[in-house]
Structures are given as C-alpha cells and as structure tokens.
C-alpha cells in the first residue's frame, strides 16, 4: 500500500514538473525577446495584448479616441527597485508614447517605456499610427516581431502588414473588414494566421517575408 502511495505521489510530482516545463516553454516562445530596464517607476497595465483594438464597435462608440487615456484610466504603477531584464512579445506606438508587452514575474501587460529599436526604424513604423479610415478615433500601430526581430507583423487600425526593418520594406497582407479577419501571430510556428471571411474555417498563413505558406 505504501509503495502504491509513493508511486502515485512520484507520478503526480513528475506530471506537475512536466506541466510547469511546458508552461514555461510556451511562455518563452511568446516572450522570446528581451530588453534591459533601468531602475525606476513605470506605468504598467495588465490588460490583454489587444486591449486597444475593439473592432468596428470601438469606432462606432468612439472608444478609440485616446488609447493613452484608456491606458491610464486602468494603469497601475510598478516600481523596479533595481535594474532588470524584461521579456517582451510585442510593442505599441501611439501618437504620444511607446509601450512594450512584457512578462515580468507572474504578470503580463503593457509597460510604457522606450522600444528597443533604432530611431530610423521607429520613424518608419510610426507612419502606421495614423488611421486613414478612422483618423479621429484610432491612433496606434502594434508590432509583433518574428523570431528574427528585424522581421515584424504590423497591426494598425486599418490593415495588417509584414515588414523588414533592415530593408524598410513592407507588404500588406490584408485590410480590416475585408476578405481576411483576425490575423494573429502563431508564435510556435513563427507565422501569421488570418481567417478568411466566409471561408468556412479556412485560413491563410504568411511567413516572415510576407509570403503565403502552409502550416
């Protein structure tokens, strides 16, 4: 009986370790880039990765008018008592600020801080901040890097793109409200998946060069 109990406890322990490792590896795949943060006080918001992008209801209800204000209305201050390394999976540009979507400790969310790319690359990406279709209500550009951080997936108020930050080249893969819907990064497969509107469960996949691929 004792042997059976010990065997059961051992199995449960191994299973829990395996689950923890899988959870860690899964998180590591998403938060695969890192950046040094200096000691200080920062605005931090633990809302979801796409808290600012509510679709057409956002525009009709004019809730997109000031992303920075929406952010501040729910933000909490987080203090780093010493320098630290944070791991991030995306970054966001608005008219006034820059944000990183980070994992720190057991918390995930948007940290207001400088994005770790060159000023020339920032200028290139900030062109996507200003909406053509909803200039009064939307002003953001979310960038999700592939494994190669110089290749990125861009989501703004109007469209989806894949860009090369070294060559400053961009390929448009879809328009929001058009044939493609709900484009998102598949971190494990390192590609972008887009649902085809009225496609009965069909998807299109794009690699880091903006070319269609099969997954």
C-alpha distance (Angstrom), angle and dihedral (degrees) to the residues before:
residue distance angle dihedral
X1 . . .
X2 3.80 . .
X3 3.79 90.1 .
X4 3.80 90.6 52.6
X5 3.80 91.3 50.3
X6 3.82 91.5 48.7
X7 3.80 90.1 48.0
X8 3.80 91.0 50.1
X9 3.82 92.4 48.4
X10 3.81 90.8 48.2
X11 3.81 91.0 50.5
X12 3.82 91.3 49.3
X13 3.80 91.0 49.2
X14 3.81 93.2 49.8
X15 3.81 90.8 46.4
X16 3.81 92.0 50.9
X17 3.82 91.0 48.8
X18 3.80 90.2 49.4
X19 3.80 91.1 49.6
X20 3.81 91.4 48.8
X21 3.81 91.2 49.8
X22 3.80 91.5 49.6
X23 3.80 90.4 48.6
X24 3.81 90.8 48.8
X25 3.81 93.1 47.6
X26 3.80 91.3 47.1
X27 3.80 90.8 51.4
X28 3.79 91.3 45.2
X29 3.81 90.8 54.4
X30 3.80 90.9 55.8
X31 3.80 98.5 39.3
X32 3.79 93.4 43.8
X33 3.79 99.5 142.1
X34 3.77 126.8 68.8
X35 3.79 139.3 -158.4
X36 3.79 136.7 -174.2
X37 3.82 115.6 -115.3
X38 3.78 120.5 -162.9
X39 3.79 121.9 -134.9
X40 3.78 113.8 -83.9
X41 3.80 146.9 86.0
X42 3.79 121.4 -57.6
X43 3.77 138.7 178.1
X44 3.79 109.2 -112.0
X45 3.80 128.6 -177.4
X46 3.80 121.1 -171.6
X47 3.80 95.2 -158.0
X48 3.81 120.5 127.4
X49 3.77 127.5 -74.7
X50 3.81 91.3 -100.2
X51 3.80 101.0 35.7
X52 3.82 91.9 132.1
X53 3.80 97.9 49.6
X54 3.81 109.2 75.2
X55 3.79 97.6 154.3
X56 3.80 125.8 -131.0
X57 3.82 93.6 -22.5
X58 3.77 87.3 62.1
X59 3.77 91.1 58.7
X60 3.80 96.7 40.3
X61 3.80 91.5 50.8
X62 3.81 91.9 39.7
X63 3.79 92.2 -127.0
X64 3.80 92.3 137.9
X65 3.78 93.7 64.0
X66 3.80 96.3 109.7
X67 3.78 117.6 9.9
X68 3.79 90.9 -178.1
X69 3.81 90.9 56.5
X70 3.80 91.8 48.3
X71 3.78 88.5 49.7
X72 3.79 93.8 50.5
X73 3.80 93.4 46.7
X74 3.81 90.3 66.1
X75 3.83 101.5 23.1
X76 3.76 124.9 120.3
X77 3.77 126.9 -156.0
X78 3.74 116.6 -116.0
X79 3.78 121.3 -168.3
X80 3.78 124.0 -151.9
X81 3.79 106.9 -156.5
X82 3.79 90.9 -164.2
X83 3.77 140.3 13.7
X84 3.79 113.5 -70.7
X85 3.79 144.6 172.7
X86 3.80 118.0 -115.4
X87 3.78 126.2 -165.5
X88 3.79 117.7 -139.1
X89 3.78 138.5 -172.4
X90 3.81 102.3 -171.6
X91 3.77 144.9 6.5
X92 3.77 134.2 -146.5
X93 3.79 135.2 -149.9
X94 3.80 123.8 -160.1
X95 3.80 129.4 171.3
X96 3.78 92.1 -85.7
X97 3.80 111.1 18.3
X98 3.78 149.2 32.9
X99 3.80 125.9 -132.9
X100 3.80 138.4 -170.3
X101 3.80 123.3 -151.3
X102 3.79 99.4 -137.8
X103 3.77 144.7 174.6
X104 3.77 114.9 -138.4
X105 3.77 120.8 166.0
X106 3.80 106.3 -39.0
X107 3.80 94.2 -28.6
X108 3.78 131.0 95.2
X109 3.77 126.0 -170.8
X110 3.78 149.6 99.6
X111 3.79 118.1 -49.2
X112 3.79 118.4 -165.3
X113 3.78 104.2 -130.7
X114 3.78 141.6 113.9
X115 3.81 115.9 -65.8
X116 3.84 113.5 -121.3
X117 3.81 99.8 -120.3
X118 3.80 133.0 95.6
X119 3.79 122.6 -80.3
X120 3.80 89.9 -116.2
X121 3.79 90.0 55.8
X122 3.80 90.8 47.3
X123 3.79 90.9 53.0
X124 3.79 89.5 50.5
X125 3.82 93.1 51.5
X126 3.79 96.5 41.6
X127 3.80 88.4 67.1
X128 3.80 86.3 75.9
X129 3.82 93.4 56.8
X130 3.78 95.6 81.1
X131 3.79 113.8 76.5
X132 3.79 120.6 -136.4
X133 3.80 96.0 -163.6
X134 3.81 98.7 36.9
X135 3.83 106.6 25.6
X136 3.80 93.9 156.9
X137 3.77 97.8 47.6
X138 3.79 110.6 32.7
X139 3.78 132.1 51.3
X140 3.77 115.6 157.3
X141 3.78 144.0 99.4
X142 3.79 120.1 -160.3
X143 3.79 117.4 -159.1
X144 3.80 123.7 -164.1
X145 3.80 114.7 -172.7
X146 3.79 123.0 -140.8
X147 3.82 118.8 -135.2
X148 3.78 85.0 -76.9
X149 3.84 100.4 61.1
X150 3.81 90.5 -152.0
X151 3.82 88.9 67.1
X152 3.81 112.8 67.3
X153 3.80 143.4 178.2
X154 3.82 112.8 -134.7
X155 3.80 126.1 -156.8
X156 3.80 118.4 -177.1
X157 3.80 132.6 162.3
X158 3.80 93.0 -81.5
X159 3.80 112.4 27.0
X160 3.81 151.1 4.8
X161 3.79 123.3 -115.1
X162 3.78 142.7 173.7
X163 3.79 115.4 -144.0
X164 3.78 141.2 -174.0
X165 3.82 108.7 -138.9
X166 3.79 93.6 -165.6
X167 3.80 95.4 54.0
X168 3.84 94.8 29.2
X169 3.78 90.2 -129.9
X170 3.79 124.9 143.6
X171 3.80 134.2 -167.3
X172 3.80 120.8 -161.2
X173 3.81 110.5 -138.9
X174 3.80 100.8 175.9
X175 3.79 150.4 -10.2
X176 3.79 121.0 -123.5
X177 3.78 109.1 -112.3
X178 3.81 90.1 22.4
X179 3.80 134.3 95.3
X180 3.80 93.6 -50.9
X181 3.79 126.2 58.5
X182 3.78 138.5 -175.0
X183 3.80 99.0 10.1
X184 3.79 111.2 -171.3
X185 3.76 141.3 164.4
X186 3.80 118.5 -98.1
X187 3.78 98.5 -152.1
X188 3.80 98.2 -169.5
X189 3.81 92.5 50.5
X190 3.81 94.0 37.1
X191 3.78 94.2 -132.8
X192 3.80 141.0 103.2
X193 3.80 119.0 -108.8
X194 3.82 121.8 -157.6
X195 3.79 125.9 -171.7
X196 3.82 114.1 -132.4
X197 3.82 110.8 -128.0
X198 3.82 109.7 -117.7
X199 3.79 86.7 1.0
X200 3.79 95.0 127.7
X201 3.77 95.0 -123.0
X202 3.79 97.2 -34.4
X203 3.81 122.5 140.8
X204 3.77 139.9 -167.2
X205 3.79 121.5 -142.5
X206 3.80 128.5 -154.2
X207 3.78 129.3 -166.2
X208 3.81 126.8 -144.0
X209 3.81 90.3 -83.3
X210 3.79 92.9 56.2
X211 3.80 93.1 -108.4
X212 3.76 122.4 136.3
X213 3.79 113.9 -107.2
X214 3.78 140.3 171.1
X215 3.80 122.1 -110.2
